[in-house]
Amino acid sequence: MPITTKDPKEKKPLPAPNSDFYMLAETLPPEELALVRQVRAFMESKVAPIINKYWVEDSFPFELLPAFKDLNIGGLGMEGYGCKGGSQLLFGLVAMEMSRVDSSIATFFGVHNGLAMGSIYLGGSEEQKKKWLPPMARMEKIGCFGLTEPLVGSGASGGLTTIAKREGDVWVINGQKKWIGNSPWCDISIIWVRDAADNQVKAFIVENKTTPGFKVEKIQNKMSLKVVQNGLITMENCRVPEENRLQVDASFRDTARVLKMTRYLVAWEATGCAMGAYENALKYCQTRLQFGKPIGSFQLVQDLLAKMLANVTASQCMVVRMAQLQAENKLSDAHAALSKAFTTSKCRETVAWARELLGGNGISTDYNVGRFFADAEALYSYEGTYQMQNLIVGKAVTGFSAFL
């Protein structure tokens, strides 16, 4: 028989871009890993082909909602009340997978599942959980979270200007909330106010579409997370029943419990955003030719890619450890703050290098990297700025508060 030999000139296939370099997803149990892969398939097959169009148009892809509901991930990380359940590691990896393709979709889900549902799950009475969480878990009712105000961001703990006054079994709410994701079209808002009677922060479930005096204007001309629909909420003598006040919440400390979990979530989203930028940049470098060679063969390009992968991997390891702390009920505000600050700053650095590697093509949505580059700016600031997170950590490690 003739002996066949390989042509020495035959090229080996290039390695596929893979940002899970330390194979962290494989630490999940098989059933949870299957769900992560299901979410990845959804993001790659349904979201990736259309998301740039919606990003450019500053609009939300409502056509995706039926397929999103079919994923059956509403209430991820919460037990009972029709929620999906699962570990905090699973919740984080799902958020990371979403953000790896598009951080706006991850933010939409994070606002609904983490902020809105999480507020009711942590601060609601048993009756409130039974009433609101099942339809929200089925994504029949979509929620948002109203804390930030036009003139109040980092100072929300003591400076909220939205006021609630009790009149019998009804609360009258007046004020504004700004940058509220999902609010132009969702069904339920968790509105945080200052009680005029005791000056404490309290929260209310407000039904957007049926509450008189509740108005939302879509915020226009954003440069980041353009698919997320953010709104300016104005409330003029909104009358909300006492039964819609979150019964467990009595002060800003209760708000902080929710924020701790959402900062945890944003750290995963920032990690996913960096992963997406890295993978798209690597793919480009493998195929883009200059001087007759793929630019991925150049030393300076490989140096940047290695540094990007190091940022991604360090962030992944940090958020996985954070999930372990949460599972052991040891996650502190400072733990969440450090991870949010670190991952978002490393994401910002990574997407900038990705844009640099693409040259002029890095500012075009056609190559995806420009979208990751812009979206990283919002991740860096929302759910608490980089500097505020560092001050939370600083207080924990020194014992001194640097807050005004």
N, C-alpha and C positions, 0 to 999 in steps of 0.2 A: 504494500500500500504506500502511496506517496506520503511523505512527511511534510506537513504544513508548518511553516514558521511565521511568527508575527513579523509584520513589516516594522522595522525599527523606527520608521518615520510616522507610523500610525500614532495619532494623538490620543492620550487618555482623556476620558470625559472630565470636565472641570467639576470640582466639588460644588454641590448646590449650596447657596447661601443658607446658613443655619446659625441663628443667634443664640440658641440654647446650647452653648458650647460645653457647659458642664452637665448637661442632660438632667436638669432639675425637674422637668415635667415628669420624668420617669420615676420620681420618688412618690408619685400619687398611687393610690390603689387603682386596680384595673378599671373599675367602674367610673371613677372620677376622671381618670386619664381619657377614657372614651368620650366623656362629656366635653373635655377640653378640645379633643380632636374634632368633635362635632361642631363646636363653636368656630374652630379654625376653618373648617370646611365651609360653614355658612359665610364667614367673613371673606374668604377668598373667592367663593363662587357667586355670592349674591351682592356683597357690598363693594368689593374691589373694582368690578367692572363699571360701576356707575358713580362712585363717590366723588370723583373729581368734578364731574358735571354739576352735582349738587353743591359742592364746595364753592365753585366759581359763581354759581347762581345765588349763593347765600340762602339756600332753602333746604328743607328736611325731606328725606326720601320716604314719604308715607307709604309708598308701594311696598316697602320692606316689612311693615309692621305685621302682616299675617304670618310671614315666614319667621319673623322674630318671635312671635307668640308661640309658634310651633316648636321652638327650641325648649320651651317649658323650663325656663330658668328664673322666672319671677320668684322673688323671695330667697334667692341663693344666699346661703349662710345663715338662714333663720329657720327655726324649728317650729312646726305646727302651723295652724291657721292657713292651710293650703299652700304653704311656702315650699320651695324646692329643698331647702336644708343644705347639707353638705358642710365641709370644713371651711375655715377661713382661708386655708391655702388654696382650695378649689376656687373660692370666690375671687381671690387675687389673680390666679392664673387665667381665669376666664376674662377678667378685666384687662389683663396684659395681652391676651390674644386679640381682643377687640381693638385695643389701642395700637397693636402691631400693624393693623391695616388702616384704622382710622380712629383718631382720638376723639372725634366728635361723637361717634356712635358709642364709644366707651363712656363718654361723659353723659350722654343721654341716659344710658342704662345706670350709671353710677348715681345720677341725681334721683332717678325714679326708685331704684332698688336700695341704694345706700342711704341717701339723705331723707327722702320722703317716707318710704316704708320703714327705714331704720328709726326714724323719729317716732313713729307710731309703735313700733316693736319695743323700743326702749322706754318710751315715755307715756304710752297709752294705757288705759285701764283694760281689763279683760274684755269688757263689752266693746270697747273701741277696736281692739285687735280683731275680735271676731267679726265686726261689721266691715272694717275697711281693708284688712290685709288680704282676705281671699280674692276679692275682685282685682286688687292691685297685683297679686301674685299671678293671676290669669292675664294680666295686662289689659283688662277691660276698663280699668281706671288708671290713668297715668298721673304721676305726681311731680311736684316741684318743691323747692325748699327756699323760703323767703327770709333771709337773715340780713344780708348786705343792703345798705341804703345809699341814696345818692351822696350823702355827706358822711356816711359811717361805714368803714370797712374794718380795719384792724381794731378799732375801738368799740366794737359791738358789745363787749361784756358789760360796759357801764354807760354807753352813750347812745343807745337806741332812741330815735325820735318818734318811732311809730308807737302810738299810745292806745291802750285799751282801758275803757271805763265800764265797770259792771253796773247794769241796771236790772236788778232782779235776776231772772234766769237768762239774761241776754247780755253779751258784751258788745260795746260799740267801739269799733276800731277805726282810727284815722292815721294816715301816714303813707309813706312810699317805700318800695323795695326796688333795688336796681341790680341788673346783671343776673336775673333769675332764669336759669336754664329750664327749658320746656314750658315756661309760663305762658307764652302766646297761644298755646293750643291745648295744654293739658287740662285735666279735670279737677285735680285736688292740689291745693297749696298748703304747705305747712308754714304758717306765718308766725314769726317770733316778734313779740311786742314787749313794751315796758308797761307793767300794770300801774295805772295812775295812783292806786291806793297804797301799795307797799313798795313801789319802785323796783320790783323784782321782774326778771325776764320770765315770760310765760309763752306757751305755744298753742296755736289753734289750727284745727283742720278747717280750711275754708273751701267751699265748693265754688270754683271759679265761675261757672256758667249760670249759676242760679242765685248768686248772692248780690242783691242790689248794692250799688256803690263800689263794686269791684271792677276795675278797668286795667287792661294790659296793653301797652304799646310795645311793639317789637323794636328792639334796638338795631339800628341800621349801621352799615358801613364798617363792620368789624374786619380786622385783618387776621383773626385767629379763631379757631374752632367755629368756622363759618356755618357748618351744618347744624350745630346746636342753635336753637332759636332762643335767644335771650330776650327778656322783657323788662320794662319799667312798669311795676305794679303801683297803681294809685288806689288807695282805699279812702272813701269819703263816707263816714257814718255807716260803715259795714256792720250789720247786726248779725252776730254769730252766737248760736245758743251755747250755754254752759256745757252741754253734753258734748260739744265739739272742742272743748279745751282739753289738751292732753293732761290727764289727771295726775300723772306721776310727776310731771315737770313743775318745779317751783322756783328755780333760779337759773342763772347762766351756767352753773355747774352741770345742769342737766343738758343744756345745749352742748357743752364741751364733751359730753359722753358721745354724742353723735359725731361731732367734729373729729374726735380722735379716730373713729372708725373710717370717716371719709378721707382723712389725711393718709391713713393706711392705704385706702383705695387709690388715691391719687399717686402715691409712690409706685404702685403697680402700673398705673396708666402711663406714668412718665417712663418707666422701664420699657413698656411696650412700644411707646413712641420712638424711643432710641433704637429698639430692635428693628422696627420698620425702616427707619432711616438707614441704619447700618446695612440691612439686607438689600435694600434698593440700591444703595451706593455700591456695594460689593458686586451685585449683578451688572451694574453699569461698567464698573472697572474691568470686569472679565470680558466685556464685549467691545468696549470703546477703543478704537485704534488710534494711536499717534506714533509717528516715526516708524510706522510699519509694525508696531507691536501693541498688544492690549496694554492699556495703562496700568492694569493690575500687576504687570510684571516689573514695574518700576519700584525702586527702593523707597522713595519718599511716599508713594501711594500706599505701599504695604505697611509702612510705619504708621500712617494715619489709621489704616484699617485695624491694625493691631491695638492701637490706643482706643479706638471706638469699641472694639470687642471687649477690651478690659473694663471700660466704663459700664457696658451693658452687663457683663458678668458680675462685677462688683455690686451693681444695683440689684441684680437678681438674687444674689446670695443674701444681701441685706433684707430684702422683702420676704424671702423664705424664712429667715430667722425670725422676722417680725411675726409671721403667721404662727410660728411655733410658740412664741411668747403669748400671743393671743389665745391659742388653744390651751395654754397652761394658766390662763387668767393672770398673766404677769405683764401684759402690755401697758405701759404708762403713757401719759401725754408726751413726755420727753422722748420716749422710744419712737412714737409716731411722728413727732416733729422732726427728729433727726433724719428719719428715713425720707420724709417728704422733702426736706431741704436738700439732702444729698442727691437723691435720685433726680429731682427736677433740675438741679444745677448741672449734673453730669449729662442729663438728657439734652439740655441746652448746648453744652459743649459738643456733644456727639452729633446733633443735627447740624450744627455749624460746620463741622468737618465734612459731613456728608454733602452739604451744599457746596462746599469748597471743591470736593472731588469731582463734582459734576460740572464745574466751571459755569459757563453761561446757561447750560441746561438746568442748572440747579435752581433757577428762579422760575421755571416753568412747571405748571401742574402736570404736564404730560408725563413727567418722570417721577411724580409722587414726592420726591424729596423736598421740594419747595413747600408742599402742604405740611409735611412733618415739621419743617423748619419754622413755619409760622405758628402752627398749633402748639409747639413747645412753649411759646411765650405765655400763653394762657395758663398752661399747666404750672409754670414757674410761679405764677401770682395767685391763682385762685385757691380756695380752702386755706388761706393764710400765706402771706408772703414769705420769701426765703429768710428775710431778716427777722420777722416775727417768730418763725420756727426756731431760729438760732437763739433768740432770747428765751424761749421756753426751755431749750436745752441748757442755756447758760444759767438760768435760775436753778435747774435741777442739779447741776454739777457744782455750783458755787454756794448755794444756799441764799443768794441775794437776788432780789427782783430788780431788774433794770427797767421795768415798765413804768410809765409815767403815772 
